[in-house]
Amino acid sequence: MKPKIILILIAMLFAFSYVFAEVPMHNPDLDKNCPSGFQWSRDTASCKQADCPAGAGRTYTDDCNCGEAWSRPFRTCYDSKTPGLATSCVAAGQKCPGEKSTTQAPTQKDQNYAASIVSFSGDVEYSSDGGVTFAPLTQDVKLKKGDYISTGFDSRATMDFGYAKLDVYQLTQFRIDDFTSEQNINKTQLYLRIGAVQPRNLSHTAAIRSDFSVVTPTAISSIRGSAMKVEYDNQTSQTRVTVIEDEAFVKGNNDQNEMTLSQGEVALISSDGRAKLRPGDRVEPSAPPCCASLIVPSAIIGILLLRKKY
């Protein structure tokens, strides 16, 4: 009888942990913004899966992952009806439950590249070795997770992530930290080290969840089906987030709660990691992209120092 009792207790414990599972830094007050199976996380200012499937762990962005994020030979399977909900883990190369076989040749997206180049002008370079060396950007370059982009004075670029486009301003350097494009989820995260970027025109529907977030040394900001501009000045350690369309979520590194910004609103996050809404400072959503307002000539020196350090 004892083995049966032990099994019953284990099953009860599993059920209890599933019901009361929580994402890191769970904010129940904003769970109403999340689909079934997800909870709002203050850590990332977005909805994250409440309970990961057996065998999966959480990435540094709090997403459930079976192994792709750590180059392990496993694949994450997702629910076909709930965007972004991981349901099980299978060995790499194996089909997920209910997945139809295909004879189509793998596309470049299947080969794990994140973005293609739409256009660029001036001095634009990229690095595919972790920022150790940089080479001139060309139209046929395909960017992947871990790659860097760096723009010089009076230079800019536009990139296509499939579900979103990204405008990159002058004197900017960023890294692609995360990119997911599977079944019913599109997700990108950039690490902005200096300069300004503007993700825009995201497609977000009930069937496909589309997130785009930008991390700086002092804050994290994210959008879903909207547009924002994020600027970081490494001389003052200040982040500036401007909502171009709809709304954005912003959280300073030392904030307990995220801030929701509406179209036209601007938030400043200083070196202390605290986000503050800048009163009276609004932008017109129809205004064309221009030069990054926080970028000063000293940013040229900042990029050179980043190159030497990394």
N, C-alpha and C positions, 0 to 999 in steps of 0.2 A: 504493500500500500504506500509505503514511503516514497518510492520513485514517482508514483502517480501524483502524490501531493506536491512534490517538488516541481513536476511539470506544470501543474495547475498554477502554482505560485509564480513560475516564470512567465506563463502566458498572461496572468493578471498584471504582472509588472510591466510587460511589454505593452499591453493595452493602455495601462495608466500613463506610461511615458509617451505614448503616441498622442493621447488626448491632450496632455498638458505640455506637449512639446512647444518650445518657443525659439524664435530666431534670436541671435545675439542682440542685445539692447532693444528688446521688443517694446513697441509703443502701442498698446491696445487701443488708444484713442483714435488712431489713424488706420486701424484694420479695415474700416469701412471702405477704404480706397483700394483694397486688395481683393483679388479673386479668391474663390474657395481654395483652401489648402495653403494660403500664403498669409504672412503677417508683416506688419510694417516694422522696419528696422531703423532705429536712430543711427546706427553705425554707418549705413550706406544711404540713408534718406530715400529708401525705396522698399518695395514689397519683396520679401524673400520667402522661400518655401519653409514652412514650419517644421516639417519632419523629413529628413533625407531617407531614401530607401536603403535597405540592408547592403552593406559593402561600400556605400558612398561616404564621402567626407565633405567638408565645407572648404571652399577656396578662401583666399584672403578677402574676396568681395562677398563672402557669406553665401555663395551659391552652392547647391548640391552638385557634386561631380564624382563620377565613378573612377576617374583615373586620367582622362585626357589632359587635365590641367597640370598633371605632374609627370606626363609622358609615360604613364603606366599602360599596360596592354588591356585596358578595359574601356567600354563604351557606355555612355549614359543614355538611357531610353526615356522618352517623354510621353506624357499622356496626350492622345490625339485631340481631346476635347478641351483640355485646360492648358492654355499657353504657358510653357516654361515649367510645368510640373514634372519633375523627375520621378519615374515610377519603379525602375529596376536597373540593374547593371548586368551587362553581358560581356563576353570576351571580345576583344577588338576583332573586327572582321565578321562578327556574327550578326544576324538579324535580330532586331528587337521584337518582342511579342506583337503579333498583328501587323508587322511591317511587310509590305509587298516587295518581292524581289524585282530587280531591274537589270536590264542588259545594257543600259546606256553607259557610255564611256564617262569616267569621272570628269567633272568640270573643274575649272580653276578654283571655284568656291569649295568643292569637295577636297581639294588639295590644300585647304587651310590658309588661303591668303585672305587678308582682311579688306584691303582697299586697292582700288586702281586710281590712276592719275587722270583727272579730267582736264586740267590745265595748270600751267605755272609760268611765272615770269621772273626774271632777275636771277639772283644767286640762291638756288634751292638745292640742298644736299640731303642724302639719306644714309643711314647706317644699318647694316644687317648683322653686325657683330657686337651688339650691346653698347654702341656708342664709342667703341674703341677707334674705329676709322670711319671716315665719311667720304662719299663719292657723289659726283654731280647727279642730280635726279634726271631721269629720262622718261619719255612718255610711256614706255613699255614696262616700267618698273611696277611690280606687284608687291604691296606692303603686307607684312604678316605680323603676328603677335611678337612683340619684343623689338620691332624696328623703330628707329628714330627718324624724325624729320627736323631739319634745321633751315631756317630762311634768313637771308642777309638783309641789309638795308634796302628799302624800296623794292622788296621782293614779296611774292605771295604765291599761294597754290590752292587748288581746289581738289578734293579727293572724294571718291564715290565708295561708300561702304555697302552699297546695294540697297539698303533701306533708308539711308541718310547720306547727305553730302556734308562735307566739312570744309569751311573756308579757313585758311591759315594765313595770318597776317605777317608783316615784316618783323624781323628780329625775334623770331619765335623758335623754340625747340620743345618737342614733346615726344613721348614714347607711347606706343600702342601696348597697353598692359593686358587687355582682355578683348577677345572677339568671339562671339558665338552666333552662328547662323544655322540652326537646326530645326526642322519641322515647324514648330509654332513659336519660336523665340528668336529675336534678334537683339543682341546686346553688345555694346562696345564701351570700353573704359580707356581713357587716355590719362597719362600723367604729364601735366604741363609744368615744365621747369622754368620757362620764361616766355613772355610774349602773350599772344592772344589767338584764340580759336573760336569758331562759331559753327556748331552743329545745327543743321536746319532741315526742314522738309522731311521730317520723319513720318513714316507710315505706321500708324498704330490702330489696329482693329481688334474686335473681340476675339478673332481667331488667331491673330499674330501679335504677340507682345513685343514691343520695340522700345528698348531703353538705351539711352546714351548718357554717360557720365564723364565728368572731367575732374580729376584730382589735382590739387596743387599742394605745396608744402604746408598750407594753412587751412585748407577746406576741401570739401567735396560737394559738387553740384550735379544735379541730374534732371533730365527731361524725358517726357514720354509723349510723342505726338505733338511736339512743339519746337521752339527754337530759342537759343540763348547764346550770349557771347560771354566768354570767360577770359579774363586777363590776369596775368600775374607778373608783378614787378619784383625781381629778386634783389633789387637794391633796398627796397623798403619792406620786403616780405609781405606785401599786401595783395590780396585777391579781390577782384571786382567782378560781379556777376550781373549781367543785364538781361532781362527777359525780353526777347524780341517778339515772341508769339505765345499766347496761352499762359502757361505757368511753369515754374521751375522750383525745385526743392534744393535748399542750400543748408549746409551744416558746417560750422567752424570746427576745427579739431578739438577745441575745448568746450564746445557747446553741449548741453544736455539734450536739447531738442533741435530738430531741423526747422528751418524757416521756409514758409511757402510764399513765393513771390508771384505776383500777377503781371500780366503783360505791361511793359513799360517801366516796371520797378527795378531799382538798382540796389544791390547789397554790397557792402564792403566788409572784408574780413582782414583784420590787421594781423600783425605778427603775434599777438596774444591768442590767436585762434578763436576770436569771438566775432560772430556775424552781426552786423547792424544794418538795418534798412536806412538808406540815405534819403531823408525826407526832401520832397520837392524835386528830386533828380529823376526825371523820366525821359524816355526816348520814344520817338515815333516809330511804330513797327514798320512803316514803309521806307524808313531812311536807308539808303544804300550802305553796304559795309564800307568802312573807312579805316583809317590808321588806328592802331591800338592806342587808346588815350593814356594808358599808363606807361607806354614805352617811351623811354628817353634815350638820348645818344649814349648814355653810359651803359645801356643794354648791350651795345656791341661788345664792350669789354666783358660783360657778364657771360655772353655766349662763348667768347674766346676762353674765359676761365673754366667754363663747363667742359669745353673740349679737352683742355689740359688735364682737368681733374679726372675725367672719365675716359 
